[in-house]
Amino acid sequence: MTRLRSEAKDCYSWSNGPGDRYAPHSHTYEKVLYCVDGSITFVLEGEARRLELKPGDRMVLTPGTIHSAVVGSGGCTCIEGKR
């Protein structure tokens, strides 16, 4: 969290269970996200790209990027903030 706070504001942690899904959506801000535990796969809709994040992986989404996500079989915990 210390590392994230050095590059983003409004930082928080969240967790989801295995197989949980997020429908396609976007944000009005740049999102910085780190996977802390487990895994989660993000699908970047406009680019038809999949990004699987595991512990220690970092992702930055530019404002307006439409994305969805599926949590891995072991669940996940992530931290994120706005930039």
C-alpha positions in Angstrom: 0.0 0.0 0.0 2.9 2.3 0.7 4.1 2.0 -2.9 0.6 2.6 -4.3 0.2 5.7 -2.1 3.4 7.2 -3.6 1.8 7.2 -7.0 -2.0 7.5 -6.4 -4.7 8.9 -4.1 -7.9 7.5 -2.6 -6.2 4.1 -2.2 -8.1 1.1 -0.9 -8.1 -2.7 -0.8 -10.7 -5.1 -2.0 -11.2 -8.9 -2.3 -13.4 -11.2 -4.3 -14.1 -14.9 -4.3 -13.3 -17.4 -7.0 -15.0 -16.9 -10.3 -16.5 -13.5 -9.4 -17.0 -11.3 -12.4 -17.1 -7.6 -13.2 -19.3 -6.5 -16.2 -17.7 -4.1 -18.7 -17.4 -0.6 -17.4 -15.0 2.4 -17.4 -13.8 5.1 -15.0 -13.3 8.9 -15.5 -9.9 8.7 -13.8 -6.6 6.9 -14.3 -6.7 3.8 -12.2 -3.6 2.2 -10.7 -4.1 -1.4 -9.5 -1.8 -4.0 -7.9 -2.8 -7.6 -7.4 -1.7 -8.6 -3.8 -3.0 -12.2 -3.6 -4.6 -14.7 -5.9 -5.3 -13.8 -9.5 -7.7 -11.8 -11.7 -7.9 -11.5 -15.4 -8.9 -8.1 -17.0 -10.3 -7.9 -20.5 -9.7 -4.6 -22.2 -12.7 -4.4 -24.5 -11.4 -1.8 -27.1 -8.1 -3.7 -27.5 -9.5 -7.2 -27.3 -6.6 -7.9 -24.8 -6.5 -10.0 -21.7 -4.3 -9.2 -18.8 -3.9 -11.9 -16.0 -2.6 -10.3 -12.8 -0.9 -12.3 -10.1 0.7 -11.1 -6.8 3.0 -8.2 -7.4 1.6 -7.4 -10.9 0.6 -3.8 -11.6 -1.9 -2.4 -14.1 -2.7 1.2 -15.1 -6.0 2.0 -16.9 -6.4 5.3 -18.7 -9.6 7.2 -18.2 -12.5 5.8 -20.3 -10.9 2.4 -20.9 -13.7 -0.2 -21.0 -12.8 -3.3 -19.1 -14.3 -6.3 -17.5 -12.7 -8.9 -15.1 -12.9 -12.5 -13.9 -11.4 -13.5 -10.6 -9.2 -16.6 -10.6 -9.9 -20.0 -8.9 -8.2 -18.9 -5.7 -10.0 -15.6 -5.3 -8.0 -12.3 -5.3 -7.1 -9.3 -3.2 -6.1 -6.1 -5.0 -5.2 -2.5 -4.0 -6.0 0.4 -6.2 -6.1 4.2 -6.3 -6.7 7.2 -8.6 -4.1 9.2 -10.4 
